Amino acid sequence: MEILLDEDVPVPLGPLLQRLLLNHLIKHAQDLGWKGKKDSYVFADARRHGFEAIVTNDKGQLSDPNLCAALRKSGMHHIRSDMRR
């Protein structure tokens, strides 16, 4: 499984998760040059690049109906963490 870490997830978490999830590919939005990209575009682009899930710290992301629709349309899994920076 390919997992995208959203830009609000600390970058150092990527290598740690990669060590734990050996059979998965972990990439950070920053590594892809997607910093500052609107979430609706991130969802669509991530799916086109083969990602199946996105991990985010954005608590309000799913309160926006348009973002919820974009996420559903992408078919990606959404995982919200409670990690603090």
Residue pairs with C-beta under 8 A, 6 or more apart in sequence:
1 23
1 24
1 25
1 52
1 53
2 24
2 25
2 27
2 49
2 50
2 51
2 52
2 53
3 17
3 21
3 24
3 25
3 26
3 27
3 51
3 52
3 53
3 54
3 55
4 27
4 28
4 29
4 32
4 42
4 46
4 51
4 53
4 54
4 55
5 11
5 13
5 14
5 17
5 26
5 27
5 28
5 29
5 54
5 55
6 29
6 39
6 42
6 54
6 55
6 56
6 57
6 58
7 28
7 29
7 30
7 34
7 35
7 36
8 56
8 57
8 58
9 28
9 55
9 56
9 57
9 81
9 83
10 83
10 85
11 28
11 30
13 83
14 26
14 27
14 28
14 31
15 26
17 24
17 26
18 24
18 25
18 26
27 51
29 35
29 37
29 42
32 49
34 42
34 45
37 45
39 58
39 61
39 67
39 70
40 66
40 67
40 70
42 54
43 54
43 67
43 70
43 71
43 73
43 74
43 76
44 70
44 73
44 74
46 54
46 74
46 76
47 74
47 75
47 76
51 76
52 76
52 77
53 76
53 77
53 78
53 79
54 76
54 77
54 78
54 79
55 79
55 80
55 81
56 78
56 79
56 80
56 81
57 80
57 81
57 82
57 83
57 85
58 80
59 80
61 67
61 78
61 80
62 68
62 71
62 78
62 80
71 78
